[in-house]
Structure formats: structure tokens, C-alpha cells
Amino acid sequence: MLNVTEAFAEYLLDRAAGIPEAVLRKAEACRQDYLAVTAAGAVKNRERWEPLLRRAPAGAAELIGYPERTDGKTAALINGFNAHALELDDGQRFAMIHLGASVISAIRAAADEHPVGEEAFLTGIVLGYEAACRTAVAMQPSHKNRGYHTAGTCGTIGSAVGTAFALGTDKARLCRVLACAAGSAAGMLEIQEQGSELKPWNLGRAAMDGYAAAAMGWAAFEPPEDMLGGDRGFFRTFADAFDPEKLLNQNGPWEIERIYVKPYASCRHSHSAVEAAIRLHGEIDPAEIDRVEVRTYRLGVRGHDHTEIRGVASAKLSTPYAVAAGLLRGRADLAAFEPLDGETAELAKRVRVTEDPALTAESPQKRVASVRVFLKDGSVRERRVDYAKGEPENPMTPEELAEKNRMLLEYAKQHESGGST
């Protein structure tokens, strides 16, 4: 009988032995995007963190954007939270997961407390992304349908594995790390509902617990035989079924090469619709809009179709609000969400998001959305987007990446000076 944990450890060790140079360069690009979004998120959240920072222990680990240093686990938590706070961090559509916020936060904390060379750091990123995505792809969409937040559950495994490889590991140690990470894995989608601002907690906690699980790899305690595939193990607890072939297929692509980079400051499930709305912006007079219909895949509807906006976090998860911003402003950057705009909120009430079974059938190979704008004169304008900007099939150009960094820098400057965006 297949021991899933041992097989997965062997898979990851085999991958680590032959990482192409291009994949390592991709890891460096992910690190640079992570640093930019985390620094901006840190400025946004400084006041909220102040009571905790006054009580946090001093240490060697950097808090990105803050002068204080603290212990590694606290740094992983705060940096991981801040990295996701603006909804501009990377992710992957096949796994339905955000990655850098958990994986890179944990590795950075470890590197601040232990010697980690540059190649080991990048190797950790590659293998952390690999582990998080493979465990997620093996059980999606059942995992999300059950209400779990993959960035918290599989993100814990990814951050643990990434940290273990950055610090150095063998098979026995890696099996302990996987057992501890799987036993710590958690994260429910309910945490993002009703205007909650705690969605990034799942990612910060995944970074913190992943670092702790990696540290347990050094302890000589015997793990269970198969924490991932056992009768009460990770996959059977978190999903109705899982596919070992998707977990262990050596012929598949490097998962880090399939990530997206986000140009729009809303949930990724809204991006194809947002992009379609932006394309329609120059073709219509917003004052003439009667109503808007968005048709998309099933997992892009629930939790993202709300028209009652309860704050910035709620707006960023709302496809109606994001689409309204695209139609009215021709943009969906940070300025489209902070501060909230009354005109956008009003138009959002006339945006209806529904599932198109044909588009569900195409997911996750494509995350398609079609936006139809019904005008008061009876005419209709429509645009469809198959691959939103930032996907491997539609990558951001160097100029667009530079503009994203400029936007984040400007956002940080305005918040530091007490201004608004």
C-alpha cells in the first residue's frame, strides 16, 4: 500500500536535486513581488499591530517595513499577514492558493535566525510553492467546497517544506516536518465573511506554524507512518477524495512556473470579470448603465457575489464592487478600493454574478468570466476574458510590473504621511 508521506518526501527531494536556473530566477521574481506587497501592507497595518508589537519579544528576525526586530515565529506571523493585507500577493489558480505570504515569510524568518545561503533560500521558495500547490491540487475543488482556505491549510505545509529545504533536510527529517505541518494545518473560509479583516490571519498563521513545523524536523521524535495518506490523515480529513497522481507526478510542470502575479487589488476570482469591465470602460457612458451581468465558473460565485459592502476587505472580495470600479474608473488598483467610493458601491448593487456551467467545466484550466452591460437604450455591450492579466498565459509586462511597484511605493508614502489613497 502506498505510503503517501514517504512518497511525497521522496518526490520533493528528487525535485530539489535538479532545479533549473530559470526556475530559481522565477523564485527570485516571486521574492521581489513579495517584498513590495509586504512593505506596503506593513505601512497600512502599523497602527493595528502597535499593541502587539509593544509586547513582542526582541529578536533577530526582521519585520518588513518596521524598525523593530522580533523572534522568528512572530515575524513570520506579522510579515505573512501584511503580505496578504492588500490582496496583491501571488497565487495559483490550479491550487486555488496564495503562496508567497506564507512560504516566503517563513523562510525569511528562518534565514534571520539561522545561516541560509542565497541558493538555499531560493530552493526553499521553489519547494515550498511545490509542496503547497501539489497538496492543494490533489484535493481541489473538494477542499474549498468543504469550506477550507487552502492558503491556510496547504500553505502551512508549503511554508514548512520551504523552510526545511532552506535550512537543510534529509528524508527522515522531512517526513517529521510533513507530519507536524499536516497536524497544524488549518484555515476556514468563514474568516473572510461579513466584512472581516482577518482573512490574512490564515496566511500569517500558516507561516508561523510552518516555521515551527520545520524546526520540529530537528527533534528526534518518531512521526506516524503516514500523516498525509493515513485513515485519519491530512487528505482524508480535508477532502472527499484526493488524487495521488496529481500529488506525485514527476512529469508535471514546476508549480512555481504556473503562478499568477496580481495587477488588481481584489480577490483573484474576480480578475477576469474586472479585466472585461476595464475593457468596456472606454466604450460606454457609465450614466447609461441599467444593469450588469457577470457569468463565471462556480467557485468564483459563492463568497464573491455580495453587493452589500461592509468595508474595504468586503469590497475586495466582491466581484460586483470590483467590476463596478472597472466600469466606472477603468482601473481596479488600490485607489479603486481605498477609500470606498459611494458611486461604485451604488453601481455594484446592479451587478449580478451567476454561474455558467460551461465556464465551470473549463475551470481551473481557465478562469473565465463574461461581463454583459445592459444600457438604458436597450443595447448590450459584452466582453469575455479567459486568462486575466498576470497568468502565465497572459503575463504582466516589465512595464506593468514596474507600475505595480510604483503604485505600492506611492501607497506606502501616502499612508506614512497620514494621507489617503
MOTA-V263479 format. One line per field, one symbol per residue. phi: phi as a letter, one per 20 degrees, with the letter a starting at -180 (. if undefined). psi: psi as a letter, one per 40 degrees, with the letter a starting at -180 (. if undefined). burial: + if it has 16 or more other ideal C-beta (glycine too) atoms within 10 Angstrom, else -. A space follows every 10 residues. Layout:
phi = ???
psi = ???
burial = ???
//
This chain:
phi = .fefffffff gffffffbef gfffffffff fffgffffff fffgdgffeg ffffdfffae efdgncffcb ffffffffff fffdfelcef abffelbecg geffffffff ffdbfcffff fffffgffff ffffffgfce egffffoeeg feffffffff fgffffeobc ffffffffff fffegaqdfg fdelmgddgf ggefffffff ffffffffee efeffbfedf gdegfffebf acdgfffdff effffffdfd deedecggfe fffffffffe gfdcegfefe bcdddbegfe dfncdfdeed pfgfffeefg fffgfffedm bbegffdcff dffffffgfd dddcedgfff feeegcdebc dddeefenec dbbccecfgo fgfbfffgff ffffffffff gfffffenec d
psi = hhhddddddd ddddddefhi dddddddddd dddddddddd ddddeddded ddddeiiiae hhhheidiia iddddddddd dddedefeii ahddefiidd dddddddddd ddeihhiddd dddddddddd dddddddeei eddddeeihd ddcddddddd ddddddehia dddddddddd dddehihidd eeifeieede dddddddddd dddddedeif ihiidgddei dfaddddeid iihddddehe eiihddeeii hhdifiidee ddddddddde deeihdeehd ihhhhaidee cheeeiehhf idddddehdd ddddddddef ifadeedhii hdddddddee hhhihhdddd deiedigiih hhhhideeih hiihhdhihe idegihiddd dddddddddd ddddddeeai .
burial = ---++++++- ++--++--+- --++-++--+ +-++++++++ ++++++--+- --+--+--+- ++++++-+++ ++++++++++ ++++++++++ ++++++++++ ++++++++++ +++--+---+ ++++++++++ ++++++++++ +-++---+++ ++++++++++ +++++++++- --++++++++ +++++++-+- -++-----++ ++++++++++ +++++++--- --+--+++++ --+++--++- -+---+++-- ---+++-+++ ++++++++++ ++++++++++ --------+- -+++++++++ +-+++++-+- -+++++++++ +++++++++- ++++++++-- +--++-++-- +-+-++--++ --+--+++++ ++++------ +-++++++++ +----+---- +--++-++-- ++-++----- +
//
